[in-house]
Amino acid sequence: MPRLRRSTVAPTEAALEEAALAHLARYATTRAGLLRVLDRRIARWAKATGAEEAEIASARVTARRVVERLAAQGAVNDSAFAEARARRLALSGRSAVAIAAHLAQRGAGEEAGPAIEAALPDEQAAIAAALIALRRRRLGPFSPDPAAHRDKALAALARAGFSRPIAEAALATAWEEAEALIARFRRG
């Protein structure tokens, strides 16, 4: 299939808004993430056309205006993104530290605190997240011989960002209790 040629016309506000809406239709993102998408689009246009710095700067200002307008309309919501992503990451066995790093990378660092608090509201939730991480690696209560791999499990949880008390509590949990705790965490 032949590749379509990109336009050599400078990206207009309408074209950037259309590109932003197309991206939002497929992906959840933050204002910073959407701005990166539009900046890459502008960079491709600039490279293809040899645009001058003034034209590139003007296009970037237009992109920022488009992103701010979409945020004001509610099409881009950093706090909703942070809450949803934090919950999903917690349910996949990520620690508060790992969730905060992920959200900061995505441009939702300011909303990370409340989002993490909602996703991991108490120590039991953090232990459940640690147990999910252990289950994925078949360590701790999910290992045939938990005592033999205790140091390996502690190291894995430390690398994942779990504190020592949370890791110790997760490793001290029996298999049946661990499954029940994970089930309650996923429901809740």
N, C-alpha and C positions, 0 to 999 in steps of 0.2 A: 504494500500500500504506500503510495507516495506521501511524503511528509508535507504538510501544509506550511506555506511560508507565513511568517509572522509579519504583521503590519509594520511599516517603517514610519507611520504617523505617531506623533507623540501621544502617550496615553492620556486620554481626557478624563475628567471626573466621572463621566458616565461609564466609560470603559473600565476604570478602576473599581467603581462601585459594582459593576456587573461581575468582574473577576472576584471581588470580595464576597459577593452573595453566592457565587458558584462554589467558592471554597467553603463557605459556611453551610451550604446545603449538604456537603459531604463530610465535613470534619467539625468537631467541637474545638474551639480555640479561644485564646484570650486576645485582648487588644494588641498586645506585643506580638503574639504569634501571627495575627492577621497582618500587622504592619510588616513583619518579616516577609510574608508571602508577597505582598504588594511591592516591597522594596526589591525582591528578587526579580519580579516581573519587570520593574523599571530598569534594573541592571541588565537584564537580557535585551531589552529594547535599546538601551544606551550602547551596548556592545555591538548589536546588529547594525545600528545606524551611525555610530560614531558621534553621538549627541554631545553637545557642549555642556560644560558644568552648570551653566545657568538653566538650561532646559532640564537637566537631571534634578537640580535643586527644586525647581518649580514643580516637577512631577512628584517629588517626595513630599512637598508641602501639601499638594493635592491629595496624596495618599493618606497623610495624617488627618486631613479634614474629613475624608471619607470614613476612616476608622472611627473618629470621634462622633460623627453623625450616626453611624450604625450602633455605636455604644449608647448614645443618647436615646435611640429608638428601641433599645433592648435586644437588638439582634446579636450583640456581643456582650456577654455578662461574665466578667472575670470571677466574681464571687460564686456564681452558680457553677461555672466550670471547675473552680477549686473544690467546691463541696462534692460534686459528682466524682471528680477524679480522685479525691482523697478517699472517699468511701470505696471506690473500686480498688484502689491500691491497698487499702487496709484489708479488704476481703481477699486479696490475693497474697496476703502475708507480708506486707511491707511495714516497716517501723515508722514511727513519727518522724524520725530523722530522714529516712529515705523519701517519705512523702513530701516533706518540706523541701528537700533538694529537687525533687521532680517538679514541684509546683514553681519553684524559683526559676528553674530552667525554662519552663513554659511561659513565664511572665506573670505568674499569679502569686508571687512571693508575698505581697502585702496581705492577701486574703488567706494565706496558708494557716495562720494561727487558728482562726475560728473554724476553718474547714477541717483541720486535724482534730481539734477539740470535738467536733461533731462526729467525725469518723472513729476516733478512739477516745470515747468520753471518760473512761476509767481504766484502772489497772487490769480488770478482767478482760476488757476489750484488747488491751495491749498483749496480754498473755495469749488470748485467742489468736491474735495475728501472728505471734511467735510460733504458736502450735501449727498454724497453717504453713508457715515457712518450714518447720521441722517435718511436717507430713510430706511436703513436696520433695524434701531431700531424704526421706525415710530415716530420720534420726530421732533421738529422744524416745518418747513413748511409742513411736511408730517403727522403731528398729527392733529386730529380733533379739538383740542383746544391747539394751540401752547403756548399760554400765561400761561396756567395752568402747563405745564411741562417744562417751561423755565430753571429752576434750574437743573432739571434732565438732560436736553439736554446739558447744559453747563458742568455739571459734566462728562457726557459720553464723550464729546469731549475732555475735559481735560485729562481724563484717557487714551484716544486714542492718546494723544500727540499733539493735535492741540493747537496753541497759543490762547490767549484770543481774540485778534483782529480778527483772522480767525473765531473763534467760534461765535463771535458777528455778524460778517458779514454774516455768514451762517444762523444764526437764524433770521436775519433781511430780508432775501430773501423771496419773495413771492413764492407760490407753482409753478406757471407757469414759472417764471423766473428761479427757481431752476431746474426744468425739462429741460429747454432750456440750462442752463449752464452745466448740467451733460451731455447732448447730445453733446454739442460742445466739451467738454473735452474728451469724449469717441471717437469722430471722429478724434481729433487732434493729 
